[in-house]
Amino acid sequence: MSAPETILVVEDERQIREAVVAALEGEGFQVCEAGTAGHAAVQAAGRRPDLVILDLGLPDRDGVDFIRDYRAWSNTPILILSARTQETSKIDALDAGADDYLSKPFGVGELLARVRALLRRRLPGTPLPDPLIHFGEFAIDCVSRAVSRNGEALHLTQIEYRLLVFLAANPSRVLTHRHLLGQVWGGQAVENHQYLRVYVGHLRQKIEADPAQPRHILTEIGVGYRFEP
């Protein structure tokens, strides 16, 4: 008999979190929980859940930002539970990498049905996510959202960090301008290629030995960028 799936519930409202946990445990799932994005990242790295149920209104970070960072190192399905009912909120979350969206208030039966549906879509033998990315003399810790060079901390802005992680998590793949802009900034920025060029330039200044002759972040003229470890 196979072990029960593990589900991470990320919700800052204790009563809602406890109700969701009780419903999942009643169906035989193993459940871990978090009330902040920071704790959720630690739980996700340590427990390697089969599914994440995520509230967008977290006290320390917006849930959409959490999704974008999590997607850089994990393909684990994400089900959103949120009081945000505007279409734009749903689009932002789904474009960032969420797999399904359920608005509050919700019925337990529908919640469990959506959980079962997402778990059925998981491919057997999917490799466990790794929150540590190494390239050259650099290391990226996706849990603490920290980058180091030969063990010394490297200061990056939030956008520089997210851009670097997404590039490094997709080595040797040509990533289009539109794809990078959507993943890092969101769907509203997909046509702003100049914005991307500026931040790529900033990153090259910080990680390349010779920014004019980059080794890691390579330009694919007219298309986008390719990252080589």
C-alpha positions in Angstrom: 0.0 0.0 0.0 1.4 3.4 -1.0 2.1 6.1 1.5 -0.5 8.9 1.7 0.2 12.1 -0.2 1.6 15.1 1.7 -0.2 18.4 1.4 1.1 21.8 2.6 -1.5 24.2 3.7 -0.4 27.9 3.7 -3.0 30.1 5.4 -2.6 32.8 7.9 -6.1 32.7 9.3 -6.0 30.0 11.9 -9.6 28.9 11.8 -9.6 28.5 8.1 -6.3 26.6 8.2 -7.5 24.3 10.9 -10.7 23.6 9.0 -8.8 22.8 5.8 -6.3 20.6 7.7 -9.1 18.7 9.4 -10.9 18.0 6.1 -7.7 16.8 4.4 -6.7 14.6 7.3 -10.2 13.2 7.3 -9.5 12.0 3.7 -6.3 10.3 4.8 -3.8 12.9 3.6 -0.7 13.8 5.6 -0.7 17.5 6.2 1.8 20.1 7.1 1.0 23.8 7.6 2.4 27.3 7.6 1.0 30.8 8.3 3.6 32.8 6.4 5.4 32.6 3.1 8.7 32.3 4.9 7.6 29.3 6.9 5.9 27.8 3.8 9.2 27.8 1.9 10.9 26.0 4.8 8.1 23.4 5.0 8.1 22.9 1.2 11.9 22.3 1.2 11.8 20.0 4.2 8.6 18.0 3.6 8.6 18.0 -0.2 4.7 18.0 -0.4 2.7 16.5 -3.3 0.4 19.5 -3.3 0.4 23.1 -1.9 -2.8 24.8 -0.9 -2.0 28.5 -0.8 -3.8 31.7 0.4 -2.6 34.8 -1.5 -3.0 37.3 1.4 -0.1 36.3 3.6 1.4 38.7 6.2 5.0 38.6 5.1 4.7 38.4 1.3 2.1 38.4 -1.4 1.2 34.9 -2.5 1.8 35.6 -6.2 5.4 36.4 -5.4 5.7 33.1 -3.4 4.3 31.2 -6.4 6.9 32.8 -8.8 9.8 32.0 -6.5 8.5 28.4 -5.8 8.1 27.7 -9.4 11.7 28.4 -10.0 12.6 25.1 -8.2 9.4 23.0 -8.0 6.6 21.8 -10.2 4.5 20.7 -7.3 0.8 21.5 -8.0 -0.5 24.7 -6.3 -4.2 25.2 -5.5 -5.1 28.8 -4.5 -7.7 29.5 -1.8 -8.3 33.2 -1.7 -10.9 35.8 -0.8 -9.7 37.8 -3.9 -12.5 37.2 -6.4 -11.4 39.7 -9.1 -10.5 38.2 -12.5 -7.2 40.0 -12.5 -6.2 38.3 -9.2 -7.0 34.9 -10.7 -5.1 35.6 -13.9 -2.0 36.8 -12.0 -1.9 33.7 -9.8 -2.5 31.3 -12.7 0.1 33.1 -14.9 2.6 33.0 -12.1 2.3 29.2 -11.9 -0.7 28.2 -9.9 -2.7 25.2 -11.2 -6.2 25.9 -9.8 -8.0 28.7 -8.0 -10.9 28.4 -5.5 -12.5 31.5 -4.1 -13.5 31.9 -0.5 -16.0 31.0 0.9 -15.8 27.5 -0.5 -17.3 24.1 0.1 -15.3 21.3 1.6 -16.6 18.9 -1.0 -15.4 21.1 -3.9 -12.0 21.6 -2.2 -11.4 17.9 -1.8 -12.5 17.2 -5.4 -10.0 19.8 -6.7 -7.3 18.3 -4.5 -8.0 14.9 -5.9 -8.0 16.2 -9.5 -4.6 17.9 -9.1 -3.0 14.9 -7.5 -4.3 12.7 -10.3 -2.5 14.9 -12.8 0.9 14.4 -11.2 3.2 12.2 -13.3 4.5 9.1 -11.6 8.2 9.2 -10.8 8.4 13.0 -10.8 11.8 14.0 -9.3 11.9 15.6 -5.9 12.4 19.4 -6.1 15.8 20.7 -5.1 15.8 24.2 -3.4 19.6 24.5 -3.9 21.0 25.6 -7.3 24.7 25.7 -8.0 26.6 27.1 -10.9 30.2 28.1 -11.2 31.3 29.6 -7.9 27.7 30.6 -7.0 25.0 29.0 -4.9 21.4 29.9 -4.7 19.3 28.9 -1.6 15.7 29.2 -2.8 14.4 28.7 0.8 16.2 31.7 2.3 16.2 33.5 -1.1 19.9 34.1 -0.7 22.8 34.0 -3.3 26.4 33.5 -2.3 29.7 33.5 -4.2 32.4 31.3 -2.8 30.5 31.3 0.5 30.1 35.1 0.7 26.7 36.7 0.4 25.9 38.5 -2.8 23.4 41.3 -2.6 20.7 41.2 -5.2 17.4 43.2 -5.4 14.2 41.2 -5.4 13.8 41.4 -9.2 17.5 40.6 -9.8 17.1 37.5 -7.5 13.9 36.3 -9.2 15.4 36.8 -12.7 18.6 34.9 -11.8 16.8 32.0 -10.2 14.5 31.6 -13.1 17.4 31.6 -15.6 19.6 29.3 -13.5 16.7 26.9 -13.0 16.4 26.4 -16.7 20.0 25.8 -17.9 20.8 25.7 -21.6 17.2 26.6 -22.5 16.5 29.6 -24.7 14.0 31.7 -22.7 12.1 34.3 -24.8 11.8 37.9 -23.7 8.1 37.4 -23.2 8.4 34.3 -21.1 11.0 35.9 -18.8 9.0 39.1 -18.4 5.8 37.2 -17.6 7.5 35.0 -15.0 9.5 37.7 -13.3 7.3 40.7 -13.5 3.9 39.4 -14.4 1.7 39.4 -17.5 1.4 43.2 -17.6 5.1 43.5 -18.5 5.4 41.0 -21.3 6.1 43.7 -24.0 8.7 45.7 -22.0 11.9 44.3 -23.5 14.0 47.3 -22.5 13.1 46.7 -18.8 14.5 43.1 -19.1 17.6 44.3 -20.8 18.3 46.7 -18.0 18.0 44.0 -15.3 20.1 41.5 -17.3 22.8 44.2 -17.5 22.6 44.6 -13.7 22.9 40.9 -13.1 25.9 40.6 -15.5 27.7 43.3 -13.5 27.2 41.2 -10.3 27.9 37.6 -11.5 30.0 37.8 -14.6 33.8 38.1 -14.5 33.6 40.1 -17.7 30.1 41.5 -18.2 31.0 42.5 -21.8 31.8 38.8 -22.5 29.3 37.0 -20.4 29.8 33.3 -19.6 26.5 32.6 -17.8 23.8 34.8 -19.2 24.0 34.7 -23.0 22.0 36.8 -25.4 19.9 35.0 -28.1 19.6 38.0 -30.5 16.0 38.9 -31.2 14.7 36.0 -29.1 15.7 36.2 -25.4 18.4 34.8 -23.2 20.1 31.4 -22.4 21.7 30.5 -19.1 24.8 28.3 -19.0 26.0 27.1 -15.6 
